[in-house]
Each structure stands twice: as structure tokens, then as C-alpha cells.
């Protein structure tokens, strides 16, 4: 019955849960900081997804711009705070383009947990990476796109996903100066 916000703090390397149920009286709840089990430096992007297999339990996925990584947290106990579930870095198999990951967005293609995904922008590698979230504790890369003459991803920074008709589309904002010469 409560509504919460998940905040990633780049300078503090932390993730915080804030109860925003009463907008006139917001309350800071649990925190995961860099002295805890947080493996992220420069926490930057955050999105929330749910697992129906776990009773519709909420999870957060948070990018770490400095640590070249992302981490997944269980949000089941808001007073305790985010609980680490999994972590992937650019040195993990298949995650090599996670160099300076910034934005992240999640979506489901069906109501099945096996059809749950994240797309992560990487500022330094001018890329986006699609990650399977079917098992939050064991994520895997399904595809990656990088800057080229047909695709403007120079300095990929933020991403949002929207369903239009029967297809999902990612909208990526970039802060670089390279431009494409074609259209997608």
C-alpha cells in the first residue's frame, strides 16, 4: 500500500529507498552504501522490475558508472534496505561493453519472468546492451549495439523503453557529438 522511490547516488556510491506515499512527509528508509555489500562505484542509473515467481517481489537494477558494472538488489524489506542479489562487471563474460554504464530501463514482453529484460547504456563504449533478467541472480547478455554510421550512440547516457503497438522500443539519449548518416 506504500509507494517508494529508489535513488542512486553517484557521489556517495549508494542506493537508498525513500517512502513517498505521503508527498508532504517523505521518509528515508533503508540504505546500501559503499561500506556495505555494494559493489558499485558511481551508482548512476536505476530501474525496478518484479518477479512473479517470488510473489511479485520488487528488484532494482542499478548501474555503476565508475565500477563498469551493474548490481541487482532485492527490495522486499524496505526498512532493511536494498539487499544485493547479483553483480556483473565489464570483466564478466559477455559484458565487455559495460564500460561506464549509465542509464538502464527494464521491460517484460509477456507476463512470464522468462521474458523480462534490461537495456543498459554505456557512455564510454557508445553502446547499449540487452540483458536477460529471467533469473535476477544469473543475468546474461543477449545482444549489444555500438555506435556506427547508421546508429547514433555516441556518449549513450539515458534510456527509456515504451511499447508501441505490439513492439517494445528503446529511446536512447546521447551526449556525444558523432552523428549518423542513415536512419533506423
N, C-alpha and C positions, 0 to 999 in steps of 0.2 A: 504493500500500500504506500510505501515511501518512494520518492524519486531521488536518484543520486547522480552526481556528476563525477567523472574520473578525470583528474588533472595530472598531466605530465609536466614536470619542471626540469627544464634543460640545465639551468644553473645549479640547482640543488641535487640533480640526479635522483629525483624522487617521483613517486606516484602516490597520489592522495585521493581518498574518497570523500566527497562532500555531500551531505544531505541537503537537497534543495527543495524538499517537499513544501516548506513554508518560505516563500521568497523574501519575506520580511525578517526571517530569522534562520539564515543558512548556518549549518553546523558542520564543522570539520570532524571527520570520523578517522578511520584507520589510515596509516601512512606506511609506505615501504620506501626506505631511504637507502643511500649508498653504504650505510653501516650495517644494513640487514642483509638479506639474501638477494638483493637487487644486483643483477649483473649488467646493468645498463649505465653507460656514461652518456650524458647529454640526452636524457629522456625527452622525446620530441613529439611524435605523433601518437594518437591513441584512438582506438575504436572498441566497441563492445559487441560480443556475439553470445549466443545462447546454445546450450547443449540440451536437447530434449531427452537424450539417454540418461542424463544426470538430473532429471526432474526440472528441466528448463533453467538450469543453473547458469548464471552470467559469468562470462570471462572477459577480460580485457587483453588486447594485444597492444603493446607499446614499443615504438621504435627507439633505438639508442643511436643518435647521430654520431657521437664520438666513439662509441664502442663498436660501431659497424655491426649492429645486432638488433634483434627484437626479442622480446620476452612476453610470455603469456602468463596471466595471473587469474586465479580463481577469485571471484568477488562474492562468494557465498556468505561470508561473515563480515558485514560492513563495519562492525565495531573493531574487529581484529585488523582489518585492512586487507590489501591485496596479498594473496598467497602465491608464490612462484610455482608454476606448473612445468614450463619448458622454456628453453632459451636456444636461439640459433645465432651464430655469428658468420661473418663473411668467410671464415675458415671451415665452416661446416660444409659437407659435401652438397653441391648444387646451389649453395648460397653465395657464391663468389662475387656476385654483383651487389651485395648488400654493403657497399662502401658509402658511408654517410646516409643511411636510410632516414627519411624524414616523415612523409605522410603515410597513412595506412587507412584503408577502408575495407569493410567486410560485407559479404552478402551470401544469401542462400539461393540456389537455383531451384530447389524444391523444399519441401518440409523435412527432408531427411538430413541428418547430421552429415552423412557421407557427401552431400552436395553443398558444403559450406567452404567458403574461400576468403582469402585476403589478397589485396593488391597493395604492394609497398613501393613507394617511390624512393629512388636513391639519387641524391643530389650530385655526388661526385662522379658516379659512373653514368649519369644521364640515362637512367633506365627505370623500368617498372618490372617487378617480379610478382607472379601469381603463386600463391602458396595454398596448399590444401590444408584445411582446418578440420578434416573429418575426425582426426584424433588430436585434440589440443596438446597432448603430451608427446606427440610424434609427428610433427609437421614435415611437409615435403614440398619442393618446388615443382610446379607443373609447367611453367613457361616464363620466359623473360624477353622483353623487348628493349632495345637500346637505340639511342639517337642515330638516325641515318638521314639520307636525303629525302626520304618520304615521311619521316616521323620527327616531330619537334619535341624532344625530351631534354634539351639542354638545361641542366640545373633543375631537374624534376623535383618539385617541392611538396605539393599537396595533391590529394586525390579524393574524389567522391565517386560513388557508384550509384547509378539510377537505372531502374527498369523502364524501358520504353517499348511498348507493345509486349512482345514475348521474349525480348532480349535484354541482357544487362550490359550497360556501357560504363566505362570508366572515363571520368573527366579529369585531366591532369593539368595542373598549373605549374609552369616552369619559370625560373628567374634568370635563365641564361640568355645569351644573345644569338645563338645559332638559329637559323630558320630552315624550314623545309621548302623544297621546291615543288612538291607534289601535294596531293590531297589524299586523305584516308577515308 
